[in-house]
């Protein structure tokens, strides 16, 4: 599974406090299943709920969800398609300044299996399908920071993180 590590890297890049204090970002997989069919193609897909738990979060929750939605644009675009159900989350308010946020992302990764010589098989991750529009419309510019009401909220400037 490559998506969990990719999501962790995206969160750490824009929220360096989570990268520095690694015990505040927990991630695990639940309800995983493998989907495979009998036939000449021996590939399969695994489907699972990626659970993301951010503990003692003191930032703007909009920044956290924005980073996740931006990551989904390239890693699981069907969750952002018109008519998609979205993804669930829960928040536990610890104080006025801090909360725990748990997010559940229903993810899927497809694997192809290609036969080689002498019974060797090569496994490859299938890239996500590209939406039927120009890349500049679905990916947009690279995300480097997030601002709200003229204030930078992610990553926080060094004096505030």
C-alpha positions, 0 to 999 in steps of 0.5 A: 500500500502506497497511499498511506505513506503518500498522505502522511508525506503530504500532511507533513509537508504543509503541517511541519508540527505534525512531522516534528511531533510524530505521535500527534499523527496516527494513521491505520487501515481498517475494513481492508479487503482484497478484490480479485477475479478468476481469469487470466489477469492475476492482478487485484485491488485492495480497498480499505478505510484509511483512518487519520487521527490528528491529536491535540490539533490547534490549527485551523481545521479548514487547513487540514481538510484542504490538504487532504482534499488537495491530496485526493485530487491526484490520489483518489479523484473519485472521492471528489467527483460530482455526486460523490458522498464525501468522507466522514470525520469526527472531532473531539473538542479538548479545549477552546484551542485544541481538538482531536480530529479523526478522518476516514478515507475510503481508498482503493489501490489496483495492482497488475500482475504481468508474467515474466520468464521462469514463473516470475511475476511482476506487480505494478501499482495502477495509477489513478485515472485522470479526470476527463479535463485538462490537468491544469483544471483538476490538479491546479497549481502546486500547494505550498501554503494556505492563507485565510483572511490574509493570515498564513495558516499552513504551514505556520511561520516558524515563530508560530509552529 
